[in-house]
């Protein structure tokens, strides 16, 4: 990474002339592309786009969840399936490609990226690679984890979980392959909207430490910017990627149902409720991606599970619906075509000791990042969202103010590390031990016509994201509105705060692992990549993190050694039947003699169906992809009783219905036998 050299020889006018990029608001934003050697191509053909969705649902039973780091938060059922939503962009003239995948997982890890790249290479050769594949997490805190390979994250899931890992990887690959097969000419455009009631700043004291030149851009202490990248085919909307900054923490740390949280609801609602998508062959794809939500909570009352209501499911729906409403309204406003041309610069950087040049540090001196260390405020966690280790008695905002921790640190922490991370009270010097956290981190700057996407593996705060956008805009000579900064991509490096926010040592500062100079280092990397793109130069791509997949022991829980039905029953037998009739708005629940669901995750399939009688036939109305259904697994050794619930929508058609359960039972010799359970019929009475 240190080999990247800034060359400011081309200013805005010459860069625009070289790439054909016009300002946002013009009819097009670009008409040529630059390759890694700086060669310019004519672009008579335009962009082609493919879309695809893959099922990446992890284990719905017994799997620790990523995000809150709460051991008790282990999956016990399924509310919404996890999806990977892929877009493949192809420049017709140069054949350059860019893959963007929005993954409904808590975090994105190097281990997942490496395996995805291996499988893509086996199928497509060098068409898709480390330089043109972007995998981003939505940051739901209700998805099964155990997929990192680094101990710090996987320890909260009691080890590596190969079944969830395989499902995550296979779902992402499926989405990319389907998008590859779907590539055809399209029109790509950008719209921008404003959303002010889907998040609040959870660390306002840290935000207020930033200079007025930063904070004046965010009068509500949030980033209201909602950005759509829209794909049209034959005059019809075929897909969107939306970026908006709010955490995936509408569902609380006490929730044990696999859920894709507010962004998952927004995507599901648009696809299933509005566009009537069949996930086996989607005609429309809506990806709701993260931008820079590091200090933004969706809990509007700044307490876990509160705001707008005190019901976490309703909050998930409302915050998701607000993101959908804003993104959908943007599609009806004037859009700016991005034009053509694809260009990417990317590099890995070792943040355990990255040298930051004086022009980026703010004090005119050279500084260096430090091996990762996490502070007392990290363990305290975000008190507005929950999780963490409150039993330790640590608080956000402690800056050398915890005498017991300071005394312990003075004994066990080397002075140079304490100095490098000051004023952080170091709790965990995780970067001093190999394999605990990722320290060689990936960064990409991608250009689609006149739209620029900078991705990083951090959770940036809104001001950190703003500084990155400003630095990129100044270097590229374009308007900052043409740039999106996207975190949670191709790896995980924890939080990214401004130096001023870092000094506050709220949760985000305590979880900024490489010290006070982490953001200046990131800005330097972004500027170097932008200057290389502007000047048409190649960059030193650096060295990726060694793949640690399999280095951590597997979690002790997983598939059943053997499944047994409830005593005196067969698999699929109904243990508790529904009532004979229900009004719309009612809650229907049926209990079955079931089996451990982890033996078959039923990707691109379902564990359940709500069926309506249509003459002599039964028509599927809902399955486990839908918001209105849940399935809960009550496991006791080899016996798993299974409850399927359906909250009947107010608009539901009257008629005869039934609940169907699909399972797989493992015998003592390891063989799986599928079975089906069907409830008694019941009536739905419409109002």
Protein Blocks (a to p, Z undefined) as FASTA:
>chain_A
ZZpccdfkbcfklmmmmnopacehiabfcfbdcdfkopacddfkopcdddddddfbdcfe
hpacehjlpaklccfbdfbdcdddddddddfklopacdddddddfbdcfklmmmmmmmmm
mmnommbcfklcccddehiabbcehinopaklmmmnopacfklmmmmmmmmmmmmmmmmm
mgccddddddddddfklcccfblmlmmmpcfklmmmmmnopafbdcdddddeehiafbdc
ddddddffkbcfkbcbdcebjmlmmmmmmmmmmnopafklccbdcddddfblmlacfbln
opghiajblcfklmmmmmmmmmmmmmmmmmmmccddebeadddddddddfklpccdfkln
onopacddddddddfklmnopaknggcjfknopaehiahiafklmmmmmmmpcfklmmmm
occdcfblfklpghkaccbdcdddddehjaccdddfbdcdfklmmmmmmmmmmmnopafk
lpccdehihiaehjaddfklmmnopmklmmmmnbjklmmmmmmmmmmmmmmmmnopacde
bjadddfehkaccdfbdcdfbdcddehiaehiafbdcdfbdcehiacddddddddfklpg
ogaiafbdcdddehjbccdfbdckbfkbccddddehjbccddddddddfklccddddddd
ddddddfkopacdddddddddddddZZ
